[in-house]
Amino acid sequence: MFAHPLDDSAELRPLEPWRAAEFADYCVRDLPNLSPWLPWAEKMVEVDAARDWLRLFAEGTAADGRRIFGIWDAGKLVGGTMFRTFETRFATCEIGVWLAPEAGGRGLITKAAGHMIGWAVEERGINRVEWRCEPANTRSAAVAERLGMTREGVLRGAFPTRGTHVDVELWSLLADEWRARA
């Protein structure tokens, strides 16, 4: 079905509910890397929870909203990307990403997110693409910067996680800026 090559062995594909067991296995394997930044990962180690969560994204896709994709390297799930929000009526979306350490250093997230941005802007008429990350997540911020995004500031105490509220950096890219890079 749909697959977008990222390099010689990696590709981006939809992460659908029928892949819940594979997604749960990935989350178990990579939980130490995921959990500091993505609190949802702790719940995805159970197949039923993973299936329910992936089903929400499938329903979002059917409603022309949020979407989720996996990154497979040599047939093994090693990460993913999502349109956490996708609002065509406001022409805005937000991209989220994650990647196993062993798949790092090859630009897979930058390539995958770039593909998503290109599709959102050129095919769907999205004008504003957002990227949010905790200030301590410097690897995520570096990807946003490589994509040509502008750091707009910090949303103080904006994200509830583990009984506290953490700050979130807000990055964005406008359609005209994306086109100027091409």
Secondary structure as GFF3:
##gff-version 3
##sequence-region A 1 182
A	DSSP	beta_strand	4	5	.	.	.	ID=ss1
A	DSSP	beta_strand	10	14	.	.	.	ID=ss2
A	DSSP	three_ten_helix	17	19	.	.	.	ID=ss3
A	DSSP	alpha_helix	20	34	.	.	.	ID=ss4
A	DSSP	three_ten_helix	39	42	.	.	.	ID=ss5
A	DSSP	alpha_helix	47	62	.	.	.	ID=ss6
A	DSSP	beta_strand	67	73	.	.	.	ID=ss7
A	DSSP	beta_strand	76	87	.	.	.	ID=ss8
A	DSSP	beta_strand	92	99	.	.	.	ID=ss9
A	DSSP	three_ten_helix	101	103	.	.	.	ID=ss10
A	DSSP	alpha_helix	108	118	.	.	.	ID=ss11
A	DSSP	pi_helix	119	123	.	.	.	ID=ss12
A	DSSP	beta_strand	128	133	.	.	.	ID=ss13
A	DSSP	alpha_helix	138	146	.	.	.	ID=ss14
A	DSSP	beta_strand	150	161	.	.	.	ID=ss15
A	DSSP	beta_strand	164	174	.	.	.	ID=ss16
A	DSSP	alpha_helix	175	181	.	.	.	ID=ss17
###
